[in-house]
Amino acid sequence: MSNIITVDLKRGAIAEKNILTETLWYAGYTAARHEKRVAEHLALRGIEHFLPLYEAIHHWNNGRHRVQLPLFSGYIFVHIALQNRLRVLEVPGLVRLVGFGALPCPLPETDINKMREALTDGTLAEPYPYLTVGRRVGIRSGPLRGMTGILLRRRNKYRVVISVDLIQRSMAVEVEAGEVVPIPNLSSSNAASGGGRPQMTSTASLLAS
């Protein structure tokens, strides 16, 4: 019995060391309207980060202006090893790293990369209400290939709503109609692929252009 306990403790210590030293993506929760300021401080500290932005038109007294706003208000993504998290937590305006309990929870790197690629390639995006229910579909081509979501039928235009479950934020991006296919049964595959790590899901909606 004592040998088994010793082995389990060693495995636990190795797993804890790996999570502390491996560079992964984490969601950082910011003070209200501090996302861009936090991004500036992270850049000055040489910390890799990702702040998804979208373009909007604001009306002020001196006319209409195009502005860049955060897609996920109150959040920014950082690429760090947890052993270096104090460098991030010291940034003015960054409140905490998002997780369950005391330990921040990493996000899938492939999903972060897909979002970055889509936005860099000029995919139109905007904030969208966070959704969790509806008809499941899959994205079969384009920069968001492999993501899954929910189909809502309206009129002419396809959009995909990307949901980051960990932070309960979503954004809508435009896709071609042929990129979305229905998924008959996703419940079993979700259970098999979850792996205990938060996933990003997508909600595909057929919206009026």
C-alpha positions as CSV (number, residue, x, y, z in Angstrom):
1,M,0.0,0.0,0.0
2,S,2.8,2.5,0.9
3,N,4.5,1.8,-2.5
4,I,1.3,2.6,-4.3
5,I,0.8,5.8,-2.4
6,T,4.4,6.8,-3.1
7,V,4.0,6.2,-6.9
8,D,0.7,8.2,-6.9
9,L,2.4,11.1,-5.1
10,K,5.3,11.1,-7.6
11,R,2.8,11.1,-10.5
12,G,0.9,14.0,-9.0
13,A,4.2,16.0,-8.4
14,I,5.2,15.4,-12.1
15,A,1.7,16.5,-13.4
16,E,1.9,19.6,-11.2
17,K,5.4,20.4,-12.4
18,N,4.3,20.0,-16.1
19,I,1.3,22.4,-15.7
20,L,3.5,25.0,-14.0
21,T,6.3,24.9,-16.6
22,E,4.3,24.3,-19.9
23,T,3.5,27.5,-21.8
24,L,-0.3,27.5,-22.4
25,W,-3.1,29.9,-23.2
26,Y,-5.1,31.4,-20.3
27,A,-8.0,33.8,-20.1
28,G,-7.3,37.0,-18.1
29,Y,-10.2,38.9,-16.5
30,T,-9.7,42.7,-16.7
31,A,-11.2,45.7,-15.1
32,A,-14.0,47.3,-17.1
33,R,-12.8,49.0,-20.3
34,H,-9.1,48.2,-19.5
35,E,-8.6,45.5,-22.1
36,K,-6.4,47.6,-24.5
37,R,-4.4,49.1,-21.6
38,V,-3.7,45.6,-20.3
39,A,-2.6,44.6,-23.8
40,E,-0.2,47.6,-23.9
41,H,1.4,46.6,-20.5
42,L,1.7,43.0,-21.6
43,A,3.5,44.1,-24.8
44,L,5.9,46.2,-22.7
45,R,6.7,43.2,-20.6
46,G,7.2,41.0,-23.6
47,I,4.3,38.7,-22.7
48,E,2.6,37.0,-25.6
49,H,-1.1,37.9,-25.6
50,F,-4.2,38.0,-27.8
51,L,-6.9,40.6,-27.6
52,P,-9.5,39.9,-30.3
53,L,-10.9,43.1,-31.7
54,Y,-13.7,44.1,-34.1
55,E,-14.5,47.3,-35.9
56,A,-17.5,49.4,-35.0
57,I,-18.8,52.9,-36.0
58,H,-19.5,55.3,-33.1
59,H,-21.4,58.5,-33.4
60,W,-20.1,61.4,-31.5
61,N,-20.7,65.2,-31.7
62,N,-17.9,65.6,-34.3
63,G,-19.2,62.9,-36.6
64,R,-18.9,59.1,-37.2
65,H,-15.7,57.4,-36.3
66,R,-14.5,53.8,-36.8
67,V,-13.1,52.3,-33.6
68,Q,-11.6,49.0,-32.6
69,L,-13.3,47.4,-29.7
70,P,-12.7,44.1,-27.7
71,L,-14.8,41.2,-29.0
72,F,-14.9,39.6,-25.5
73,S,-15.4,42.6,-23.1
74,G,-13.5,42.2,-19.9
75,Y,-11.1,39.4,-21.2
76,I,-7.7,39.0,-22.8
77,F,-5.8,35.8,-23.6
78,V,-2.2,35.3,-22.4
79,H,0.4,32.7,-23.4
80,I,2.4,31.9,-20.3
81,A,3.7,29.1,-18.0
82,L,1.9,29.3,-14.7
83,Q,5.2,29.6,-12.8
84,N,5.4,33.1,-14.4
85,R,1.9,34.1,-13.7
86,L,2.9,36.8,-11.2
87,R,4.3,38.8,-14.2
88,V,0.8,38.9,-15.6
89,L,-1.1,39.4,-12.3
90,E,1.1,42.5,-11.6
91,V,-0.2,44.2,-14.8
92,P,-2.4,47.2,-13.9
93,G,-6.0,46.5,-14.8
94,L,-5.7,42.7,-14.9
95,V,-7.7,41.2,-12.1
96,R,-7.1,37.5,-12.3
97,L,-6.6,34.5,-14.5
98,V,-9.8,32.5,-15.1
99,G,-10.1,29.0,-13.7
100,F,-11.8,26.6,-11.4
101,G,-10.8,27.0,-7.7
102,A,-7.4,28.4,-7.1
103,L,-5.8,27.1,-10.4
104,P,-6.2,28.9,-13.7
105,C,-7.5,26.7,-16.4
106,P,-5.8,26.5,-19.9
107,L,-7.6,26.9,-23.2
108,P,-6.9,24.7,-26.3
109,E,-4.1,26.3,-28.3
110,T,-5.6,25.1,-31.6
111,D,-8.8,27.1,-31.0
112,I,-6.9,30.3,-30.1
113,N,-4.8,29.9,-33.2
114,K,-8.0,29.5,-35.3
115,M,-9.5,32.6,-34.0
116,R,-6.2,34.6,-34.5
117,E,-5.9,33.3,-38.1
118,A,-9.6,34.1,-38.9
119,L,-9.4,37.6,-37.6
120,T,-6.0,38.2,-39.3
121,D,-7.4,37.0,-42.6
122,G,-10.1,39.6,-42.4
123,T,-13.0,37.5,-41.2
124,L,-15.8,39.9,-40.1
125,A,-16.6,39.5,-36.5
126,E,-18.8,41.1,-33.8
127,P,-19.8,40.3,-30.2
128,Y,-22.8,38.0,-29.9
129,P,-24.8,36.8,-26.9
130,Y,-23.4,33.7,-25.3
131,L,-25.4,30.6,-26.4
132,T,-25.4,27.1,-25.1
133,V,-28.5,25.3,-26.6
134,G,-29.8,24.5,-30.1
135,R,-29.1,22.5,-33.3
136,R,-25.5,21.3,-33.7
137,V,-23.5,21.8,-36.8
138,G,-19.8,21.5,-37.8
139,I,-17.5,23.8,-39.8
140,R,-15.9,21.8,-42.6
141,S,-13.7,24.4,-44.3
142,G,-12.1,27.8,-43.9
143,P,-10.0,29.1,-41.0
144,L,-12.6,27.8,-38.4
145,R,-12.5,24.2,-39.8
146,G,-13.2,21.6,-37.2
147,M,-15.2,23.7,-34.8
148,T,-18.8,22.8,-33.9
149,G,-21.8,24.8,-33.0
150,I,-25.5,25.5,-33.2
151,L,-27.6,26.2,-36.3
152,L,-30.3,28.9,-36.2
153,R,-32.2,29.4,-39.5
154,R,-33.2,32.9,-40.7
155,R,-32.6,34.2,-44.2
156,N,-29.6,34.8,-46.4
157,K,-26.3,35.0,-44.6
158,Y,-24.4,32.4,-42.7
159,R,-22.6,33.4,-39.5
160,V,-20.7,31.3,-37.0
161,V,-20.9,32.2,-33.3
162,I,-17.7,31.2,-31.5
163,S,-18.3,30.7,-27.8
164,V,-15.5,30.5,-25.2
165,D,-17.2,28.5,-22.6
166,L,-14.7,29.2,-19.8
167,I,-15.4,33.0,-19.9
168,Q,-19.0,32.7,-21.3
169,R,-18.4,35.1,-24.1
170,S,-19.2,34.8,-27.8
171,M,-18.5,36.5,-31.1
172,A,-20.2,36.2,-34.6
173,V,-18.1,35.7,-37.7
174,E,-19.2,35.4,-41.3
175,V,-18.7,32.2,-43.2
176,E,-19.8,30.7,-46.6
177,A,-22.9,28.6,-46.6
178,G,-21.0,25.6,-47.9
179,E,-18.7,25.6,-44.8
180,V,-21.4,24.5,-42.4
181,V,-22.7,20.9,-42.2
182,P,-25.2,19.3,-39.7
183,I,-23.9,16.9,-37.1
184,P,-26.5,14.2,-36.4
185,N,-25.4,13.2,-32.9
186,L,-22.7,15.1,-31.0
187,S,-23.4,14.0,-27.4
188,S,-21.2,10.9,-27.5
189,S,-18.3,12.6,-29.3
190,N,-18.4,15.5,-26.8
191,A,-18.1,13.1,-23.9
192,A,-15.2,11.4,-25.6
193,S,-13.3,14.5,-26.6
194,G,-13.8,16.8,-23.6
195,G,-10.7,15.7,-21.8
196,G,-11.5,17.8,-18.8
197,R,-10.3,21.0,-20.5
198,P,-12.6,23.9,-21.4
199,Q,-13.5,23.9,-25.0
200,M,-14.4,26.6,-27.5
201,T,-17.6,25.9,-29.4
202,S,-19.3,27.6,-32.3
203,T,-22.9,28.5,-33.0
204,A,-23.6,28.6,-36.7
205,S,-26.6,30.8,-37.6
206,L,-28.2,31.6,-40.9
207,L,-28.8,35.4,-40.6
208,A,-30.1,38.1,-42.8
209,S,-27.3,40.0,-44.6
